[in-house]
């Protein structure tokens, strides 16, 4: 299947799921259940098996992380400044805007897209980003929100640095993605092969993560919808879809990242924001509409922009 066809199929599944939710062919609780299944079981098992079996030779993790997270940091800073300077929102909204403009949907959309376009090798490199993506973004968002609370004159955050740190690590160690990745690395360090029956079971459950994630995402987009703050949301979406991948592309060229790894980094950066940006906004009780709108707008536009960035990445890196 070619590039365009693969992307059409990926977003076609999202569209079918959205239609199923819109016309009430399926209850929205089905989407919630599918999301839970992907989040708690399928995706962690897929990440676990990838950590155990993938060949990461030549994937240059430090170069990959440098290129990707430089783009993330620039996109976050620009989103934060845009929402505060152009739209006169407070510091707390700036944190949510930063997350929405920089936190790629690496799991629900990134996993099936990478598997479809670049295969298992592409997914293995994506997993190296996933391994540090959520912990680093969550740590940054919690820290910046605590600072924003004080700058905005609202002192309802955690009481001390120690409390913030303990809360973060407790949350992190309960995250199924993190547990799946850590378990995979620990098993890899033993040098043991997975028993064939265990490997077959893990592979079977993990293999459905991609399509189920896409379907759950499509139903979720109907639930979140769009309401108000459209101009601000559109600006954040544009930063996510164009500025972040452009910075990652420039960094990949500047540091001489290996071609295949560079392609994965650029395409991962071009993914729209996922539901985590909205969940963070809900946790912070601010700018929920901004996060929801920018996520929905960016996801809709990414059906076209993903073709653009995959083509650009192929032009530069073969």
KAKA-V102397 format. One record per pair of residues at least 12 apart in sequence whose ideal C-beta (glycine too) atoms are under 6 Angstrom apart, sorted by the first residue. I is the first residue (numbers start at 1). J is the second residue. D is the distance in whole Angstrom. If there is no record, write none. Layout:
# KAKA-V102397
i=[I,I]
j=[J,J]
d=[D,D]
This chain:
# KAKA-V102397
i=[3,6,6,7,7,10,10,10,11,13,13,14,14,14,17,17,17,18,18,18,21,21,22,28,31,31,31,34,34,34,35,38,38,38,38,40,42,42,42,42,43,43,44,44,44,45,45,45,46,46,47,47,47,48,48,48,49,49,50,50,51,51,51,51,52,52,52,54,58,59,59,60,60,61,63,63,64,64,67,67,67,67,67,68,68,68,70,71,71,71,71,72,74,75,75,75,75,75,76,76,78,79,79,79,79,79,80,80,80,82,83,83,87,90,91,91,91,92,92,92,93,93,95,95,95,96,96,96,97,99,99,99,100,100,100,100,100,101,101,101,103,103,103,103,104,104,105,105,105,106,106,108,108,108,109,110,110,111,112,112,114,115,122,125,125,126,126,129,131,135,139,141,142,145,146,221,224,224,226,226,227,228,229,229,229,232,233,233,233,233,236,237,237,237,240,240,241,241,244,245,245,245,245,248,248,248,249,252,259,259,262,263,263,266,267,267,267,270,272,272,272,273,273,277,277,278,278,278]
j=[310,116,117,306,307,112,113,116,303,214,215,214,217,218,215,218,219,218,221,222,219,222,222,223,216,219,220,212,215,216,216,209,212,213,216,176,205,206,208,209,107,209,176,177,180,202,205,206,206,209,127,180,181,180,183,184,202,206,124,127,181,184,185,188,184,187,188,124,258,125,261,258,261,128,255,257,261,265,248,251,252,257,265,129,248,265,251,244,247,248,269,102,247,101,102,239,243,244,98,102,239,97,98,101,236,239,94,97,98,235,97,232,232,152,148,151,152,148,152,286,286,287,144,145,148,281,287,291,236,141,277,280,236,273,277,291,294,236,239,240,137,273,276,277,268,271,271,272,274,130,133,213,217,274,271,126,271,210,210,214,126,210,264,261,264,264,268,268,181,172,168,280,168,284,164,296,292,296,293,296,289,289,289,290,293,290,290,293,294,297,294,294,297,298,273,298,298,305,269,266,269,270,309,265,266,269,266,265,317,318,317,313,317,313,309,310,313,309,298,299,302,295,298,291,295,291,292,295]
d=[6,4,5,6,6,6,5,6,4,4,6,5,6,4,4,3,5,4,6,5,4,4,5,5,5,3,6,5,6,4,4,6,5,5,6,5,6,6,6,4,5,5,4,6,3,5,5,4,3,5,6,4,5,4,5,4,5,6,6,5,6,3,5,6,5,5,5,4,6,5,5,6,6,5,5,5,5,6,5,4,5,6,5,6,6,5,5,5,4,4,5,5,5,5,4,5,5,4,4,4,5,4,5,3,5,5,4,6,4,5,4,6,5,5,4,5,5,5,6,4,6,4,5,5,5,5,4,5,6,5,5,5,5,5,4,5,5,5,4,5,5,5,6,5,6,4,5,6,3,5,6,4,5,6,6,6,5,5,3,5,5,6,5,6,4,6,6,6,5,6,6,5,6,5,6,6,4,6,5,5,6,5,5,5,6,6,6,4,4,6,4,5,5,4,6,5,6,5,5,5,4,4,5,5,5,4,5,6,4,5,5,4,5,4,6,6,6,4,3,5,4,5,6,5,6,4,5,6]
